[in-house]
Amino acid sequence: MELPDNMVTANGKLNEQVVLKKEILYKGMNGKFVERFYLTPEKSFIFKPLTNDGQIGKEVWVHEHILSLFPDVYPKIITYSISEHTELNWMIFEDLGSLVHEFNEETAMDVIKWMAWWHSIPVEKLGNVPKTGLKPKIEDIMSEVFLKKVEVYRLLAALDVTWDNIEGIFHHLNIWKLSKKKVLSHGDLHTGNFAIVANELKILDWEHTHLNTPHWDLFHLIDMAHPLFPKKMTSQLRESILASYLSQVEYEVDRAAFIKEYYLFASVFSIWMILLIQKDLVENGGKWSEAQLNNQLDETISSLQQCITALSNLGE
């Protein structure tokens, strides 16, 4: 079914005169809503205005230059508008149908299969892929954690992370030399950005695609806690996911060094997330409920403790 020429008005909004009905799916970082809209009772599409003002044109670029190389694991853009005026930027996607966002071992292993595939694409074949994504680089995250070291000690101790564990993680971080390996990264691969649709995996929202360490996508899949998508991670499951990834990537890798670096990466990122979550709890901005933030905090602390234990078991 073709879209009407006047599907979107001159001010960048859906044309209510041709839409049968619509429903809000979620709110973007800038407060704009992503919506499903129907032209007939059976035919629907997804309307996505620019949800992050700093991302003008980026998602379209990724779809045209990167995802065009991919198998059918992502929703296709049907039409779009790119403008220097943020309110006039929008995309219309095919509607995949009902999405099930659930983290479990089977789905995680399916995501890992595809992640290992896109991480194995030689980056020199991909053209001018952005070098930065939504969040700060891990080097900047680590610098901030060290800058706030006194606060980190106080906060983690109050959250029942033992003094020895805090000392241990800072010791490891002090001597950590970051790997220079860069791969194509989805950039924001939390549970809300992959889903099962009619028994098939689909990976969504590629606007934060950039070059980064392999650990970036791995951490977001395995240990990134999200207020809307609770999950339970165990040491055994984490090890299984990492082992599956390493068995499928096609680039050369030192397995022991890679595993240790993952635990270091996950530890420092988790500490940084704990600082952010505590700030959200204190400021009570209202985007997430206190219960959601506390659950996110509990998950992040659990992941941190598991990764610190794994590091101590690996030794120097």
Long-range contacts (C-beta under 8 A, 24 or more apart in sequence): 1-39, 1-40, 1-43, 3-39, 3-45, 3-78, 3-79, 3-92, 4-39, 7-79, 7-92, 8-47, 8-81, 8-90, 8-92, 11-87, 11-88, 12-49, 12-81, 12-83, 12-85, 12-87, 12-88, 12-89, 12-90, 14-47, 22-47, 27-51, 28-52, 30-86, 36-95, 44-95, 45-78, 45-92, 45-93, 45-94, 45-95, 46-75, 46-92, 46-93, 46-94, 46-95, 47-90, 47-91, 47-92, 48-90, 48-91, 48-92, 48-93, 49-87, 49-89, 49-90, 50-86, 50-87, 50-89, 50-90, 52-134, 52-207, 53-86, 55-207, 55-208, 56-82, 56-83, 56-84, 56-86, 56-89, 57-82, 57-89, 58-130, 58-207, 58-209, 59-91, 59-205, 59-206, 59-207, 60-91, 62-206, 62-207, 62-209, 63-206, 65-126, 65-127, 66-126, 66-129, 66-184, 66-206, 66-209, 67-206, 69-121, 70-118, 73-114, 73-201, 73-202, 73-203, 74-202, 74-203, 74-204, 74-206, 75-202, 75-204, 96-195, 96-197, 96-202, 97-197, 97-198, 98-197, 99-195, 99-196, 99-197, 99-202, 99-204, 100-195, 100-196, 100-197, 101-191, 101-192, 101-194, 101-195, 101-229, 102-191, 102-196, 103-191, 103-229, 103-231, 105-237, 105-240, 107-194, 107-196, 107-201, 108-221, 108-222, 108-237, 108-241, 109-240, 109-241, 109-244, 110-201, 111-189, 111-194, 111-201, 111-203, 111-221, 112-221, 112-241, 112-244, 112-245, 112-248, 113-244, 113-248, 114-201, 114-203, 115-186, 115-189, 115-217, 115-218, 115-221, 115-245, 116-244, 116-245, 116-248, 116-249, 116-250, 117-248, 118-183, 118-184, 118-186, 119-183, 119-184, 119-185, 119-214, 119-217, 119-249, 119-251, 120-183, 120-249, 120-250, 120-251, 121-183, 121-184, 123-182, 123-183, 123-184, 123-211, 126-184, 129-184, 129-209, 129-210, 129-211, 130-209, 130-210, 130-211, 131-210, 131-211, 132-210, 133-185, 133-187, 133-188, 133-208, 133-209, 133-210, 133-212, 133-216, 134-187, 134-188, 134-208, 137-212, 138-178, 138-213, 138-215, 138-216, 138-265, 138-268, 138-269, 139-178, 141-268, 141-269, 141-272, 142-173, 142-268, 144-272, 144-275, 145-173, 145-268, 145-271, 145-272, 145-275, 146-170, 146-173, 148-275, 151-275, 152-271, 152-275, 155-274, 155-275, 155-278, 156-271, 156-274, 159-274, 159-297, 159-301, 160-301, 161-301, 161-304, 161-305, 161-308, 165-305, 165-308, 165-309, 165-312, 168-308, 168-311, 168-312, 169-267, 169-268, 169-271, 169-308, 169-311, 172-264, 172-267, 172-311, 173-264, 173-267, 173-268, 176-261, 176-264, 178-213, 178-261, 179-213, 179-257, 179-258, 179-261, 181-213, 181-214, 181-251, 181-253, 182-211, 182-212, 182-213, 183-211, 183-212, 183-213, 183-214, 183-217, 183-251, 184-209, 184-211, 185-209, 185-210, 185-211, 185-212, 185-213, 185-214, 185-216, 185-217, 186-217, 186-220, 187-212, 187-216, 187-217, 188-220, 189-217, 189-220, 189-221, 190-220, 190-221, 190-224, 190-226, 190-229, 191-226, 191-229, 191-231, 192-226, 192-228, 192-229, 213-265, 214-245, 214-249, 214-258, 215-261, 215-262, 215-265, 215-266, 216-265, 218-242, 218-245, 218-262, 219-262, 219-265, 219-266, 219-269, 222-266, 222-303, 223-266, 223-269, 223-270, 223-300, 223-303, 223-307, 224-269, 224-273, 225-273, 225-295, 225-296, 225-297, 225-299, 225-300, 225-303, 226-296, 227-288, 227-289, 227-292, 227-293, 227-295, 227-296, 228-288, 228-292, 230-295, 230-296, 230-299, 231-299, 232-299, 233-299, 233-302, 233-303, 233-306, 234-306, 235-306, 235-309, 235-310, 238-306, 238-310, 256-314, 259-314, 260-311, 260-314, 263-307, 263-308, 263-310, 263-311, 263-314, 264-311, 266-303, 266-304, 266-307, 267-304, 267-307, 267-308, 267-311, 270-300, 270-301, 270-303, 270-304, 270-307, 271-304, 273-300, 274-300, 274-301, 274-304
